[in-house]
Amino acid sequence: MNTIAFDLDREYIELNQLLKLAGLCDSGGAGKQLVASGDVLVDGAVELRKTAKIRAGQTVVLGSNKICLRAC
């Protein structure tokens, strides 16, 4: 599994924007489609809310990619 460390410089980031900024899709709209497909896990559970607030300490998985959020 490819692990991506993502430094969070604010309280939270919306899930679709995180996928874009982590390089897993080309746009926020593409991120929304990925979330809607049911392929995105947050802390091990399927997340269908496109703009779910993701905070430091949480883990997001898409396919073979794992994003670990940490506070700056």
PDB file of N, H, CA, C and O in Angstrom:
ATOM      1  N   MET A   1       0.847  -1.180   0.000  1.00  0.00           N
ATOM      2  CA  MET A   1       0.000   0.000   0.000  1.00  0.00           C
ATOM      3  C   MET A   1       0.894   1.246   0.000  1.00  0.00           C
ATOM      4  O   MET A   1       1.878   1.316   0.737  1.00  0.00           O
ATOM      5  N   ASN A   2       0.545   2.205  -0.820  1.00  0.00           N
ATOM      6  H   ASN A   2      -0.254   2.148  -1.419  1.00  0.00           H
ATOM      7  CA  ASN A   2       1.260   3.469  -0.911  1.00  0.00           C
ATOM      8  C   ASN A   2       0.726   4.413   0.167  1.00  0.00           C
ATOM      9  O   ASN A   2      -0.459   4.744   0.161  1.00  0.00           O
ATOM     10  N   THR A   3       1.587   4.849   1.093  1.00  0.00           N
ATOM     11  H   THR A   3       2.550   4.580   1.097  1.00  0.00           H
ATOM     12  CA  THR A   3       1.170   5.741   2.170  1.00  0.00           C
ATOM     13  C   THR A   3       1.588   7.173   1.865  1.00  0.00           C
ATOM     14  O   THR A   3       2.745   7.448   1.544  1.00  0.00           O
ATOM     15  N   ILE A   4       0.620   8.075   1.972  1.00  0.00           N
ATOM     16  H   ILE A   4      -0.320   7.851   2.233  1.00  0.00           H
ATOM     17  CA  ILE A   4       0.845   9.493   1.726  1.00  0.00           C
ATOM     18  C   ILE A   4       0.657  10.234   3.048  1.00  0.00           C
ATOM     19  O   ILE A   4      -0.416  10.176   3.648  1.00  0.00           O
ATOM     20  N   ALA A   5       1.701  10.929   3.501  1.00  0.00           N
ATOM     21  H   ALA A   5       2.573  10.976   3.014  1.00  0.00           H
ATOM     22  CA  ALA A   5       1.588  11.748   4.714  1.00  0.00           C
ATOM     23  C   ALA A   5       1.112  13.126   4.280  1.00  0.00           C
ATOM     24  O   ALA A   5       1.742  13.772   3.443  1.00  0.00           O
ATOM     25  N   PHE A   6       0.001  13.573   4.851  1.00  0.00           N
ATOM     26  H   PHE A   6      -0.511  13.048   5.531  1.00  0.00           H
ATOM     27  CA  PHE A   6      -0.573  14.861   4.485  1.00  0.00           C
ATOM     28  C   PHE A   6      -0.582  15.759   5.714  1.00  0.00           C
ATOM     29  O   PHE A   6      -1.217  15.440   6.720  1.00  0.00           O
ATOM     30  N   ASP A   7       0.130  16.892   5.629  1.00  0.00           N
ATOM     31  H   ASP A   7       0.645  17.151   4.812  1.00  0.00           H
ATOM     32  CA  ASP A   7       0.183  17.846   6.731  1.00  0.00           C
ATOM     33  C   ASP A   7      -1.018  18.780   6.655  1.00  0.00           C
ATOM     34  O   ASP A   7      -1.192  19.502   5.673  1.00  0.00           O
ATOM     35  N   LEU A   8      -1.833  18.762   7.685  1.00  0.00           N
ATOM     36  H   LEU A   8      -1.691  18.175   8.482  1.00  0.00           H
ATOM     37  CA  LEU A   8      -3.047  19.573   7.732  1.00  0.00           C
ATOM     38  C   LEU A   8      -2.750  20.880   8.468  1.00  0.00           C
ATOM     39  O   LEU A   8      -2.380  20.863   9.642  1.00  0.00           O
ATOM     40  N   ASP A   9      -2.912  22.005   7.782  1.00  0.00           N
ATOM     41  H   ASP A   9      -3.213  22.018   6.829  1.00  0.00           H
ATOM     42  CA  ASP A   9      -2.577  23.308   8.359  1.00  0.00           C
ATOM     43  C   ASP A   9      -3.804  24.081   8.846  1.00  0.00           C
ATOM     44  O   ASP A   9      -3.737  25.291   9.063  1.00  0.00           O
ATOM     45  N   ARG A  10      -4.908  23.385   9.013  1.00  0.00           N
ATOM     46  H   ARG A  10      -4.963  22.402   8.837  1.00  0.00           H
ATOM     47  CA  ARG A  10      -6.161  23.984   9.501  1.00  0.00           C
ATOM     48  C   ARG A  10      -6.909  22.943  10.307  1.00  0.00           C
ATOM     49  O   ARG A  10      -6.413  21.832  10.496  1.00  0.00           O
ATOM     50  N   GLU A  11      -8.091  23.282  10.784  1.00  0.00           N
ATOM     51  H   GLU A  11      -8.494  24.185  10.630  1.00  0.00           H
ATOM     52  CA  GLU A  11      -8.849  22.364  11.634  1.00  0.00           C
ATOM     53  C   GLU A  11      -9.279  21.105  10.878  1.00  0.00           C
ATOM     54  O   GLU A  11      -9.213  20.000  11.417  1.00  0.00           O
ATOM     55  N   TYR A  12      -9.718  21.274   9.632  1.00  0.00           N
ATOM     56  H   TYR A  12      -9.772  22.171   9.194  1.00  0.00           H
ATOM     57  CA  TYR A  12     -10.183  20.138   8.835  1.00  0.00           C
ATOM     58  C   TYR A  12     -10.041  20.464   7.355  1.00  0.00           C
ATOM     59  O   TYR A  12      -9.786  21.605   6.969  1.00  0.00           O
ATOM     60  N   ILE A  13     -10.214  19.421   6.535  1.00  0.00           N
ATOM     61  H   ILE A  13     -10.420  18.494   6.849  1.00  0.00           H
ATOM     62  CA  ILE A  13     -10.257  19.579   5.087  1.00  0.00           C
ATOM     63  C   ILE A  13     -11.408  18.724   4.580  1.00  0.00           C
ATOM     64  O   ILE A  13     -11.659  17.638   5.104  1.00  0.00           O
ATOM     65  N   GLU A  14     -12.108  19.213   3.559  1.00  0.00           N
ATOM     66  H   GLU A  14     -11.904  20.095   3.134  1.00  0.00           H
ATOM     67  CA  GLU A  14     -13.202  18.431   2.989  1.00  0.00           C
ATOM     68  C   GLU A  14     -12.621  17.255   2.216  1.00  0.00           C
ATOM     69  O   GLU A  14     -11.587  17.382   1.560  1.00  0.00           O
ATOM     70  N   LEU A  15     -13.288  16.116   2.296  1.00  0.00           N
ATOM     71  H   LEU A  15     -14.128  16.013   2.828  1.00  0.00           H
ATOM     72  CA  LEU A  15     -12.784  14.877   1.720  1.00  0.00           C
ATOM     73  C   LEU A  15     -12.463  15.000   0.236  1.00  0.00           C
ATOM     74  O   LEU A  15     -11.401  14.554  -0.198  1.00  0.00           O
ATOM     75  N   ASN A  16     -13.351  15.590  -0.548  1.00  0.00           N
ATOM     76  H   ASN A  16     -14.214  15.952  -0.196  1.00  0.00           H
ATOM     77  CA  ASN A  16     -13.099  15.692  -1.990  1.00  0.00           C
ATOM     78  C   ASN A  16     -11.856  16.546  -2.271  1.00  0.00           C
ATOM     79  O   ASN A  16     -11.103  16.256  -3.201  1.00  0.00           O
ATOM     80  N   GLN A  17     -11.639  17.599  -1.469  1.00  0.00           N
ATOM     81  H   GLN A  17     -12.250  17.835  -0.714  1.00  0.00           H
ATOM     82  CA  GLN A  17     -10.457  18.440  -1.650  1.00  0.00           C
ATOM     83  C   GLN A  17      -9.187  17.720  -1.221  1.00  0.00           C
ATOM     84  O   GLN A  17      -8.133  17.906  -1.830  1.00  0.00           O
ATOM     85  N   LEU A  18      -9.277  16.905  -0.185  1.00  0.00           N
ATOM     86  H   LEU A  18     -10.133  16.754   0.309  1.00  0.00           H
ATOM     87  CA  LEU A  18      -8.123  16.117   0.256  1.00  0.00           C
ATOM     88  C   LEU A  18      -7.657  15.180  -0.849  1.00  0.00           C
ATOM     89  O   LEU A  18      -6.460  15.071  -1.114  1.00  0.00           O
ATOM     90  N   LEU A  19      -8.606  14.503  -1.494  1.00  0.00           N
ATOM     91  H   LEU A  19      -9.578  14.591  -1.278  1.00  0.00           H
ATOM     92  CA  LEU A  19      -8.247  13.575  -2.577  1.00  0.00           C
ATOM     93  C   LEU A  19      -7.527  14.322  -3.700  1.00  0.00           C
ATOM     94  O   LEU A  19      -6.576  13.804  -4.285  1.00  0.00           O
ATOM     95  N   LYS A  20      -7.980  15.534  -3.996  1.00  0.00           N
ATOM     96  H   LYS A  20      -8.752  15.955  -3.520  1.00  0.00           H
ATOM     97  CA  LYS A  20      -7.342  16.345  -5.032  1.00  0.00           C
ATOM     98  C   LYS A  20      -5.941  16.777  -4.599  1.00  0.00           C
ATOM     99  O   LYS A  20      -4.979  16.597  -5.346  1.00  0.00           O
ATOM    100  N   LEU A  21      -5.822  17.336  -3.414  1.00  0.00           N
ATOM    101  H   LEU A  21      -6.603  17.482  -2.807  1.00  0.00           H
ATOM    102  CA  LEU A  21      -4.533  17.850  -2.952  1.00  0.00           C
ATOM    103  C   LEU A  21      -3.500  16.745  -2.703  1.00  0.00           C
ATOM    104  O   LEU A  21      -2.296  16.990  -2.772  1.00  0.00           O
ATOM    105  N   ALA A  22      -3.974  15.538  -2.417  1.00  0.00           N
ATOM    106  H   ALA A  22      -4.952  15.340  -2.361  1.00  0.00           H
ATOM    107  CA  ALA A  22      -3.072  14.400  -2.220  1.00  0.00           C
ATOM    108  C   ALA A  22      -2.646  13.793  -3.555  1.00  0.00           C
ATOM    109  O   ALA A  22      -1.810  12.890  -3.592  1.00  0.00           O
ATOM    110  N   GLY A  23      -3.224  14.291  -4.653  1.00  0.00           N
ATOM    111  H   GLY A  23      -3.904  15.024  -4.624  1.00  0.00           H
ATOM    112  CA  GLY A  23      -2.842  13.820  -5.973  1.00  0.00           C
ATOM    113  C   GLY A  23      -3.542  12.562  -6.442  1.00  0.00           C
ATOM    114  O   GLY A  23      -3.084  11.909  -7.378  1.00  0.00           O
ATOM    115  N   LEU A  24      -4.654  12.213  -5.799  1.00  0.00           N
ATOM    116  H   LEU A  24      -5.027  12.744  -5.038  1.00  0.00           H
ATOM    117  CA  LEU A  24      -5.368  10.993  -6.182  1.00  0.00           C
ATOM    118  C   LEU A  24      -6.443  11.232  -7.234  1.00  0.00           C
ATOM    119  O   LEU A  24      -7.029  10.280  -7.749  1.00  0.00           O
ATOM    120  N   CYS A  25      -6.707  12.507  -7.560  1.00  0.00           N
ATOM    121  H   CYS A  25      -6.231  13.280  -7.142  1.00  0.00           H
ATOM    122  CA  CYS A  25      -7.617  12.855  -8.642  1.00  0.00           C
ATOM    123  C   CYS A  25      -7.247  14.250  -9.134  1.00  0.00           C
ATOM    124  O   CYS A  25      -6.466  14.955  -8.495  1.00  0.00           O
ATOM    125  N   ASP A  26      -7.812  14.640 -10.269  1.00  0.00           N
ATOM    126  H   ASP A  26      -8.446  14.067 -10.788  1.00  0.00           H
ATOM    127  CA  ASP A  26      -7.435  15.896 -10.906  1.00  0.00           C
ATOM    128  C   ASP A  26      -8.193  17.118 -10.424  1.00  0.00           C
ATOM    129  O   ASP A  26      -7.717  18.242 -10.589  1.00  0.00           O
ATOM    130  N   SER A  27      -9.372  16.921  -9.829  1.00  0.00           N
ATOM    131  H   SER A  27      -9.758  16.009  -9.695  1.00  0.00           H
ATOM    132  CA  SER A  27     -10.183  18.068  -9.415  1.00  0.00           C
ATOM    133  C   SER A  27     -11.073  17.686  -8.245  1.00  0.00           C
ATOM    134  O   SER A  27     -11.238  16.511  -7.919  1.00  0.00           O
ATOM    135  N   GLY A  28     -11.642  18.712  -7.623  1.00  0.00           N
ATOM    136  H   GLY A  28     -11.508  19.667  -7.888  1.00  0.00           H
ATOM    137  CA  GLY A  28     -12.593  18.462  -6.546  1.00  0.00           C
ATOM    138  C   GLY A  28     -13.815  17.715  -7.041  1.00  0.00           C
ATOM    139  O   GLY A  28     -14.372  16.882  -6.325  1.00  0.00           O
ATOM    140  N   GLY A  29     -14.237  18.010  -8.269  1.00  0.00           N
ATOM    141  H   GLY A  29     -13.785  18.687  -8.851  1.00  0.00           H
ATOM    142  CA  GLY A  29     -15.378  17.308  -8.859  1.00  0.00           C
ATOM    143  C   GLY A  29     -15.089  15.827  -9.053  1.00  0.00           C
ATOM    144  O   GLY A  29     -15.949  14.980  -8.813  1.00  0.00           O
ATOM    145  N   ALA A  30     -13.876  15.526  -9.486  1.00  0.00           N
ATOM    146  H   ALA A  30     -13.177  16.215  -9.681  1.00  0.00           H
ATOM    147  CA  ALA A  30     -13.473  14.118  -9.637  1.00  0.00           C
ATOM    148  C   ALA A  30     -13.422  13.445  -8.267  1.00  0.00           C
ATOM    149  O   ALA A  30     -13.755  12.268  -8.128  1.00  0.00           O
ATOM    150  N   GLY A  31     -13.001  14.207  -7.264  1.00  0.00           N
ATOM    151  H   GLY A  31     -12.731  15.163  -7.377  1.00  0.00           H
ATOM    152  CA  GLY A  31     -12.981  13.675  -5.900  1.00  0.00           C
ATOM    153  C   GLY A  31     -14.378  13.342  -5.416  1.00  0.00           C
ATOM    154  O   GLY A  31     -14.580  12.330  -4.746  1.00  0.00           O
ATOM    155  N   LYS A  32     -15.350  14.193  -5.753  1.00  0.00           N
ATOM    156  H   LYS A  32     -15.186  15.015  -6.297  1.00  0.00           H
ATOM    157  CA  LYS A  32     -16.739  13.933  -5.375  1.00  0.00           C
ATOM    158  C   LYS A  32     -17.245  12.650  -6.015  1.00  0.00           C
ATOM    159  O   LYS A  32     -17.975  11.884  -5.387  1.00  0.00           O
ATOM    160  N   GLN A  33     -16.857  12.415  -7.274  1.00  0.00           N
ATOM    161  H   GLN A  33     -16.264  13.038  -7.785  1.00  0.00           H
ATOM    162  CA  GLN A  33     -17.279  11.195  -7.965  1.00  0.00           C
ATOM    163  C   GLN A  33     -16.671   9.956  -7.309  1.00  0.00           C
ATOM    164  O   GLN A  33     -17.341   8.933  -7.172  1.00  0.00           O
ATOM    165  N   LEU A  34     -15.408  10.049  -6.906  1.00  0.00           N
ATOM    166  H   LEU A  34     -14.864  10.881  -7.018  1.00  0.00           H
ATOM    167  CA  LEU A  34     -14.764   8.917  -6.233  1.00  0.00           C
ATOM    168  C   LEU A  34     -15.477   8.587  -4.929  1.00  0.00           C
ATOM    169  O   LEU A  34     -15.707   7.417  -4.622  1.00  0.00           O
ATOM    170  N   VAL A  35     -15.827   9.615  -4.161  1.00  0.00           N
ATOM    171  H   VAL A  35     -15.641  10.566  -4.410  1.00  0.00           H
ATOM    172  CA  VAL A  35     -16.518   9.399  -2.892  1.00  0.00           C
ATOM    173  C   VAL A  35     -17.889   8.786  -3.151  1.00  0.00           C
ATOM    174  O   VAL A  35     -18.287   7.841  -2.469  1.00  0.00           O
ATOM    175  N   ALA A  36     -18.614   9.320  -4.134  1.00  0.00           N
ATOM    176  H   ALA A  36     -18.292  10.087  -4.688  1.00  0.00           H
ATOM    177  CA  ALA A  36     -19.954   8.816  -4.450  1.00  0.00           C
ATOM    178  C   ALA A  36     -19.924   7.355  -4.898  1.00  0.00           C
ATOM    179  O   ALA A  36     -20.907   6.634  -4.726  1.00  0.00           O
ATOM    180  N   SER A  37     -18.811   6.919  -5.467  1.00  0.00           N
ATOM    181  H   SER A  37     -18.012   7.504  -5.607  1.00  0.00           H
ATOM    182  CA  SER A  37     -18.701   5.538  -5.948  1.00  0.00           C
ATOM    183  C   SER A  37     -18.609   4.527  -4.806  1.00  0.00           C
ATOM    184  O   SER A  37     -18.778   3.327  -5.023  1.00  0.00           O
ATOM    185  N   GLY A  38     -18.339   5.013  -3.584  1.00  0.00           N
ATOM    186  H   GLY A  38     -18.202   5.987  -3.408  1.00  0.00           H
ATOM    187  CA  GLY A  38     -18.238   4.102  -2.440  1.00  0.00           C
ATOM    188  C   GLY A  38     -16.870   3.481  -2.287  1.00  0.00           C
ATOM    189  O   GLY A  38     -16.701   2.539  -1.512  1.00  0.00           O
ATOM    190  N   ASP A  39     -15.882   3.995  -3.016  1.00  0.00           N
ATOM    191  H   ASP A  39     -16.019   4.760  -3.645  1.00  0.00           H
ATOM    192  CA  ASP A  39     -14.531   3.425  -2.982  1.00  0.00           C
ATOM    193  C   ASP A  39     -13.606   4.066  -1.954  1.00  0.00           C
ATOM    194  O   ASP A  39     -12.455   3.653  -1.813  1.00  0.00           O
ATOM    195  N   VAL A  40     -14.100   5.076  -1.232  1.00  0.00           N
ATOM    196  H   VAL A  40     -15.035   5.412  -1.346  1.00  0.00           H
ATOM    197  CA  VAL A  40     -13.248   5.796  -0.277  1.00  0.00           C
ATOM    198  C   VAL A  40     -13.604   5.375   1.147  1.00  0.00           C
ATOM    199  O   VAL A  40     -14.772   5.389   1.536  1.00  0.00           O
ATOM    200  N   LEU A  41     -12.591   5.005   1.913  1.00  0.00           N
ATOM    201  H   LEU A  41     -11.643   4.994   1.597  1.00  0.00           H
ATOM    202  CA  LEU A  41     -12.772   4.634   3.312  1.00  0.00           C
ATOM    203  C   LEU A  41     -12.157   5.705   4.195  1.00  0.00           C
ATOM    204  O   LEU A  41     -11.068   6.202   3.909  1.00  0.00           O
ATOM    205  N   VAL A  42     -12.850   6.060   5.267  1.00  0.00           N
ATOM    206  H   VAL A  42     -13.734   5.656   5.499  1.00  0.00           H
ATOM    207  CA  VAL A  42     -12.315   6.961   6.281  1.00  0.00           C
ATOM    208  C   VAL A  42     -12.314   6.186   7.589  1.00  0.00           C
ATOM    209  O   VAL A  42     -13.362   5.757   8.072  1.00  0.00           O
ATOM    210  N   ASP A  43     -11.139   6.014   8.150  1.00  0.00           N
ATOM    211  H   ASP A  43     -10.287   6.363   7.758  1.00  0.00           H
ATOM    212  CA  ASP A  43     -10.972   5.235   9.384  1.00  0.00           C
ATOM    213  C   ASP A  43     -11.616   3.853   9.260  1.00  0.00           C
ATOM    214  O   ASP A  43     -12.219   3.354  10.211  1.00  0.00           O
ATOM    215  N   GLY A  44     -11.483   3.239   8.083  1.00  0.00           N
ATOM    216  H   GLY A  44     -10.993   3.644   7.311  1.00  0.00           H
ATOM    217  CA  GLY A  44     -11.944   1.868   7.867  1.00  0.00           C
ATOM    218  C   GLY A  44     -13.397   1.707   7.462  1.00  0.00           C
ATOM    219  O   GLY A  44     -13.839   0.584   7.221  1.00  0.00           O
ATOM    220  N   ALA A  45     -14.155   2.794   7.380  1.00  0.00           N
ATOM    221  H   ALA A  45     -13.796   3.707   7.576  1.00  0.00           H
ATOM    222  CA  ALA A  45     -15.570   2.715   7.011  1.00  0.00           C
ATOM    223  C   ALA A  45     -15.811   3.482   5.711  1.00  0.00           C
ATOM    224  O   ALA A  45     -15.188   4.516   5.466  1.00  0.00           O
ATOM    225  N   VAL A  46     -16.717   2.968   4.881  1.00  0.00           N
ATOM    226  H   VAL A  46     -17.223   2.128   5.079  1.00  0.00           H
ATOM    227  CA  VAL A  46     -17.065   3.654   3.633  1.00  0.00           C
ATOM    228  C   VAL A  46     -17.645   5.024   3.971  1.00  0.00           C
ATOM    229  O   VAL A  46     -18.524   5.148   4.824  1.00  0.00           O
ATOM    230  N   GLU A  47     -17.140   6.047   3.288  1.00  0.00           N
ATOM    231  H   GLU A  47     -16.426   5.946   2.595  1.00  0.00           H
ATOM    232  CA  GLU A  47     -17.630   7.423   3.486  1.00  0.00           C
ATOM    233  C   GLU A  47     -18.273   7.901   2.199  1.00  0.00           C
ATOM    234  O   GLU A  47     -17.617   7.947   1.158  1.00  0.00           O
ATOM    235  N   LEU A  48     -19.555   8.259   2.257  1.00  0.00           N
ATOM    236  H   LEU A  48     -20.087   8.222   3.103  1.00  0.00           H
ATOM    237  CA  LEU A  48     -20.288   8.712   1.081  1.00  0.00           C
ATOM    238  C   LEU A  48     -20.558  10.210   1.082  1.00  0.00           C
ATOM    239  O   LEU A  48     -21.104  10.741   0.115  1.00  0.00           O
ATOM    240  N   ARG A  49     -20.181  10.896   2.158  1.00  0.00           N
ATOM    241  H   ARG A  49     -19.737  10.465   2.943  1.00  0.00           H
ATOM    242  CA  ARG A  49     -20.366  12.356   2.214  1.00  0.00           C
ATOM    243  C   ARG A  49     -19.175  13.009   1.516  1.00  0.00           C
ATOM    244  O   ARG A  49     -18.044  12.939   1.998  1.00  0.00           O
ATOM    245  N   LYS A  50     -19.440  13.633   0.395  1.00  0.00           N
ATOM    246  H   LYS A  50     -20.359  13.689   0.004  1.00  0.00           H
ATOM    247  CA  LYS A  50     -18.366  14.188  -0.440  1.00  0.00           C
ATOM    248  C   LYS A  50     -17.567  15.269   0.267  1.00  0.00           C
ATOM    249  O   LYS A  50     -16.365  15.406   0.037  1.00  0.00           O
ATOM    250  N   THR A  51     -18.223  16.033   1.123  1.00  0.00           N
ATOM    251  H   THR A  51     -19.199  15.921   1.311  1.00  0.00           H
ATOM    252  CA  THR A  51     -17.540  17.128   1.810  1.00  0.00           C
ATOM    253  C   THR A  51     -17.362  16.829   3.305  1.00  0.00           C
ATOM    254  O   THR A  51     -17.351  17.741   4.132  1.00  0.00           O
ATOM    255  N   ALA A  52     -17.225  15.543   3.638  1.00  0.00           N
ATOM    256  H   ALA A  52     -17.235  14.802   2.966  1.00  0.00           H
ATOM    257  CA  ALA A  52     -17.002  15.161   5.036  1.00  0.00           C
ATOM    258  C   ALA A  52     -15.760  15.882   5.548  1.00  0.00           C
ATOM    259  O   ALA A  52     -14.770  16.015   4.829  1.00  0.00           O
ATOM    260  N   LYS A  53     -15.819  16.342   6.786  1.00  0.00           N
ATOM    261  H   LYS A  53     -16.623  16.234   7.370  1.00  0.00           H
ATOM    262  CA  LYS A  53     -14.691  17.056   7.393  1.00  0.00           C
ATOM    263  C   LYS A  53     -13.682  16.030   7.919  1.00  0.00           C
ATOM    264  O   LYS A  53     -13.977  15.252   8.826  1.00  0.00           O
ATOM    265  N   ILE A  54     -12.498  16.051   7.332  1.00  0.00           N
ATOM    266  H   ILE A  54     -12.258  16.683   6.595  1.00  0.00           H
ATOM    267  CA  ILE A  54     -11.438  15.123   7.714  1.00  0.00           C
ATOM    268  C   ILE A  54     -10.427  15.891   8.558  1.00  0.00           C
ATOM    269  O   ILE A  54      -9.968  16.964   8.167  1.00  0.00           O
ATOM    270  N   ARG A  55     -10.086  15.335   9.718  1.00  0.00           N
ATOM    271  H   ARG A  55     -10.460  14.463  10.036  1.00  0.00           H
ATOM    272  CA  ARG A  55      -9.213  16.018  10.670  1.00  0.00           C
ATOM    273  C   ARG A  55      -7.911  15.242  10.886  1.00  0.00           C
ATOM    274  O   ARG A  55      -7.793  14.075  10.515  1.00  0.00           O
ATOM    275  N   ALA A  56      -6.942  15.923  11.493  1.00  0.00           N
ATOM    276  H   ALA A  56      -7.038  16.872  11.795  1.00  0.00           H
ATOM    277  CA  ALA A  56      -5.658  15.295  11.808  1.00  0.00           C
ATOM    278  C   ALA A  56      -5.905  14.040  12.646  1.00  0.00           C
ATOM    279  O   ALA A  56      -6.760  14.026  13.532  1.00  0.00           O
ATOM    280  N   GLY A  57      -5.145  12.995  12.351  1.00  0.00           N
ATOM    281  H   GLY A  57      -4.450  13.006  11.632  1.00  0.00           H
ATOM    282  CA  GLY A  57      -5.284  11.730  13.062  1.00  0.00           C
ATOM    283  C   GLY A  57      -6.151  10.725  12.328  1.00  0.00           C
ATOM    284  O   GLY A  57      -6.140   9.540  12.663  1.00  0.00           O
ATOM    285  N   GLN A  58      -6.903  11.174  11.330  1.00  0.00           N
ATOM    286  H   GLN A  58      -6.912  12.136  11.058  1.00  0.00           H
ATOM    287  CA  GLN A  58      -7.741  10.258  10.570  1.00  0.00           C
ATOM    288  C   GLN A  58      -6.965   9.683   9.391  1.00  0.00           C
ATOM    289  O   GLN A  58      -5.958  10.242   8.958  1.00  0.00           O
ATOM    290  N   THR A  59      -7.451   8.564   8.886  1.00  0.00           N
ATOM    291  H   THR A  59      -8.270   8.110   9.238  1.00  0.00           H
ATOM    292  CA  THR A  59      -6.832   7.879   7.761  1.00  0.00           C
ATOM    293  C   THR A  59      -7.866   7.696   6.658  1.00  0.00           C
ATOM    294  O   THR A  59      -8.999   7.286   6.913  1.00  0.00           O
ATOM    295  N   VAL A  60      -7.462   8.004   5.431  1.00  0.00           N
ATOM    296  H   VAL A  60      -6.542   8.337   5.224  1.00  0.00           H
ATOM    297  CA  VAL A  60      -8.331   7.862   4.261  1.00  0.00           C
ATOM    298  C   VAL A  60      -7.677   6.864   3.313  1.00  0.00           C
ATOM    299  O   VAL A  60      -6.484   6.963   3.026  1.00  0.00           O
ATOM    300  N   VAL A  61      -8.457   5.908   2.829  1.00  0.00           N
ATOM    301  H   VAL A  61      -9.427   5.827   3.062  1.00  0.00           H
ATOM    302  CA  VAL A  61      -7.942   4.891   1.909  1.00  0.00           C
ATOM    303  C   VAL A  61      -8.745   4.923   0.618  1.00  0.00           C
ATOM    304  O   VAL A  61      -9.976   4.938   0.632  1.00  0.00           O
ATOM    305  N   LEU A  62      -8.020   4.932  -0.502  1.00  0.00           N
ATOM    306  H   LEU A  62      -7.020   4.919  -0.513  1.00  0.00           H
ATOM    307  CA  LEU A  62      -8.618   4.829  -1.831  1.00  0.00           C
ATOM    308  C   LEU A  62      -7.771   3.842  -2.613  1.00  0.00           C
ATOM    309  O   LEU A  62      -6.626   4.131  -2.957  1.00  0.00           O
ATOM    310  N   GLY A  63      -8.336   2.681  -2.891  1.00  0.00           N
ATOM    311  H   GLY A  63      -9.267   2.446  -2.611  1.00  0.00           H
ATOM    312  CA  GLY A  63      -7.581   1.649  -3.602  1.00  0.00           C
ATOM    313  C   GLY A  63      -6.348   1.246  -2.819  1.00  0.00           C
ATOM    314  O   GLY A  63      -6.446   0.841  -1.661  1.00  0.00           O
ATOM    315  N   SER A  64      -5.188   1.356  -3.447  1.00  0.00           N
ATOM    316  H   SER A  64      -5.109   1.686  -4.388  1.00  0.00           H
ATOM    317  CA  SER A  64      -3.935   0.974  -2.781  1.00  0.00           C
ATOM    318  C   SER A  64      -3.230   2.184  -2.168  1.00  0.00           C
ATOM    319  O   SER A  64      -2.058   2.105  -1.802  1.00  0.00           O
ATOM    320  N   ASN A  65      -3.947   3.301  -2.058  1.00  0.00           N
ATOM    321  H   ASN A  65      -4.900   3.365  -2.356  1.00  0.00           H
ATOM    322  CA  ASN A  65      -3.383   4.524  -1.482  1.00  0.00           C
ATOM    323  C   ASN A  65      -3.997   4.811  -0.123  1.00  0.00           C
ATOM    324  O   ASN A  65      -5.212   4.736   0.058  1.00  0.00           O
ATOM    325  N   LYS A  66      -3.137   5.140   0.823  1.00  0.00           N
ATOM    326  H   LYS A  66      -2.150   5.201   0.676  1.00  0.00           H
ATOM    327  CA  LYS A  66      -3.562   5.457   2.189  1.00  0.00           C
ATOM    328  C   LYS A  66      -3.032   6.847   2.518  1.00  0.00           C
ATOM    329  O   LYS A  66      -1.832   7.103   2.409  1.00  0.00           O
ATOM    330  N   ILE A  67      -3.932   7.747   2.921  1.00  0.00           N
ATOM    331  H   ILE A  67      -4.907   7.540   3.009  1.00  0.00           H
ATOM    332  CA  ILE A  67      -3.543   9.112   3.307  1.00  0.00           C
ATOM    333  C   ILE A  67      -3.644   9.212   4.825  1.00  0.00           C
ATOM    334  O   ILE A  67      -4.702   8.976   5.407  1.00  0.00           O
ATOM    335  N   CYS A  68      -2.534   9.564   5.449  1.00  0.00           N
ATOM    336  H   CYS A  68      -1.674   9.756   4.976  1.00  0.00           H
ATOM    337  CA  CYS A  68      -2.497   9.761   6.896  1.00  0.00           C
ATOM    338  C   CYS A  68      -2.391  11.253   7.157  1.00  0.00           C
ATOM    339  O   CYS A  68      -1.428  11.891   6.733  1.00  0.00           O
ATOM    340  N   LEU A  69      -3.374  11.812   7.852  1.00  0.00           N
ATOM    341  H   LEU A  69      -4.157  11.293   8.196  1.00  0.00           H
ATOM    342  CA  LEU A  69      -3.373  13.247   8.128  1.00  0.00           C
ATOM    343  C   LEU A  69      -2.697  13.522   9.453  1.00  0.00           C
ATOM    344  O   LEU A  69      -2.931  12.838  10.449  1.00  0.00           O
ATOM    345  N   ARG A  70      -1.855  14.538   9.440  1.00  0.00           N
ATOM    346  H   ARG A  70      -1.666  15.094   8.631  1.00  0.00           H
ATOM    347  CA  ARG A  70      -1.200  14.952  10.681  1.00  0.00           C
ATOM    348  C   ARG A  70      -1.241  16.474  10.774  1.00  0.00           C
ATOM    349  O   ARG A  70      -1.246  17.176   9.763  1.00  0.00           O
ATOM    350  N   ALA A  71      -1.269  16.961  12.001  1.00  0.00           N
ATOM    351  H   ALA A  71      -1.264  16.390  12.822  1.00  0.00           H
ATOM    352  CA  ALA A  71      -1.323  18.402  12.233  1.00  0.00           C
ATOM    353  C   ALA A  71       0.053  19.004  12.033  1.00  0.00           C
ATOM    354  O   ALA A  71       1.068  18.380  12.342  1.00  0.00           O
ATOM    355  N   CYS A  72       0.079  20.218  11.514  1.00  0.00           N
ATOM    356  H   CYS A  72      -0.746  20.725  11.263  1.00  0.00           H
ATOM    357  CA  CYS A  72       1.355  20.944  11.352  1.00  0.00           C
ATOM    358  C   CYS A  72       1.728  21.608  12.655  1.00  0.00           C
ATOM    359  O   CYS A  72       2.763  22.269  12.737  1.00  0.00           O
TER     360      CYS A  72
END
